[in-house]
Amino acid sequence: MKKYLLLPLLAISTLFSSQQVEITADHFEASDVKKVTKFIGNVHMIKGVDELNASKVYVYFDAKKKPIKYEAIGNVKFTITMNDGKKVYKGESGRLVYTPKTEIYELYENVKLFDTKLDRTLIGEKVFVDKQSGKARVEGSKEKPVKFIFKIEENNASKNR
C-alpha cells in the first residue's frame, strides 16, 4: 500500500523540480578539479522530451555541482521542444552549446534547423535558440549565407486567373 502513496508524491514532486538528464556513451571521464564530465563515443542524451546524439558531450558544473553548460561536439543531431510542445525543432550541427540557466542553445558549423510544426528549415553557420522567448537567430557568412526554406500556400482563386 505504501507504493501507491509514494507514486503520486513522486509525480507531483517532479513537476516542481528540474528535469532529469540521462546520458549514455561508450566512455565516461570526470574531473572534480576542472568541474567537468566527458561522455565520449555514441553519446545519447535525454532531458524531458528533448533529445541529443553526438560524438562527445561535455557537462560543466559550478561549485555546487549543478550543471551550468552542456557542450556537444561532432555529428550533433537533436530535437528541441519549446512552448509546451507548440514548437519542435529537429536539427544537426557540428557543435551545440546549451546553458540551462538561460535555456539558450547555440549551434555552430553547418547548422540545419527544421521547424516540424511549420514545415520550414533554417540553414546557417551560427544559430541561437532561446527556449524561454521562443525566438531564433541565424547567422551566415559570405561563403555560406543564411538559407530559409518554407512553403507558401496559394489561394485557388489566384491559380485560376
N, C-alpha and C positions, 0 to 999 in steps of 0.2 A: 504494500500500500504506500510506503514511503516513496517508491519510484514514481508513482502517479502525481504526487505532490511536488516532487522535485522538478519534473519536466516542465510544467508551466512556469515555475520560477526561473528556470534557466532560459526559457524562451523570452520571458519579459526582460530579464537582465541583459540579453544580447541586443535588444532594441535600443538600450540606452548606453551601451558600451561601444568602443571602437571595434571594427570588423577584424575577424581573424584572418591572418595571412598564412597560406600554405605554400611551401616551396619544395619542389623535388628537383634533384640534379644528380649527375654522376659523381660529383666530388664536392666536398664542403671544407672550407677553411675559416677559422675565426681568429681575430686578434683583439684581445681586451685592451691592449695598449693603443692601437690605432682606431679602436671602436668601429670595426668593420667586419662583416662576414662576407665570404665569397662563395657563390654557388657556380660551379663550372661544369659545362657539358650537359646538353639536353635539358636545360632549365625550364621548368614549368611552374608558373606561379598563379595562384588564385586568391583574390581578395573580394569577397562578396560575389557579385556577378561579373566582375572584371577578371580578365584572364590574359596571361602573357607567356610567350615562349621566346627563348633567346639562347645564345651560346654561353653567355655569362650574365650573372646578376650579382651586383654588389649592394649590400644593405649597410648604410652608415647610421650609427647610433649616437645619441647625446650622452651626457654623463649619467643620466638616469636610466640608460639602456632602452630608450624609446627610439624607434626608427625616425630619422629626420630626412633621409633621402634614399631612394632606390635608383640604381643605375643599371640598365640592361644594355648589353653590348653584343653586337654580332647577330645577324639574321633575326632581328626582333619582329615578332608578329603578336598582335594584341587585339583585344576587344575592350572598349571603354564604354560604360553605360552612364548616362547623365540625366538629370532632371527626372528622377524616378522612372526611368525607362523610356522617357519621351524621345531621347536621343541615344542612338547606339552607333558608335564608331568602330569599324574594323580597319586594321591597317598594318603597315610594316615600315620599318626604318632600319638604319644601321645602328642607331643608338637612341635610347629613351631614358629620360630622367624624370622621376616623379617625386614631388615634395608633398608629403601627407598634410603638413600644417596648412598649406595654402591650396592644396588639391590642384596643383598645376602640373601638367605634363609638358615636357619639352622633347620634341622629336627632331632628330638630325640625320642627315645623309640619305638621299633617295627616299624621301617620305611619301607614302601613299596613304591617304586617309579617306575611307569610304563611309559616308553617312547612310546607314541602312534604311532609315525611316524616310528620307527624302530622295534616295537614289541619286546621290551626287558624289563626286570624287574630287579631292584636293590633292595636288601633287606639288612638292616643293623640296627645298633643301633644309628648311627650318620651319617647324610648325609648333605653335604654342596653343594648348587647350586648357582653358580654365573651367574646371568642373563646377565650381560654385556659381559662376555667372553664365555658364553655357556658351561662352564665346571662344572662337578660334581665330588665330592669326597665322598667316602663311608668308614665308619669305623665300625668294628665289635668288638667282644670280643672272648675269648676262648670258652665261653659257647654258644655264638651266632655269629659264623663267618659270614663274608660278603657272600652273595649269589648273583650270577649274572645269570639270565636265559635268553637265547636267542636261536633263531633258526638258523640252518645252511642250506643253500640251497645246495643240492648235484647236481653235474653235471650228466646228464643222461648217459654219456659215462662211468663214474666210476661205475654206478649202474649195467651196463650190462657186466661187466668183470667177 
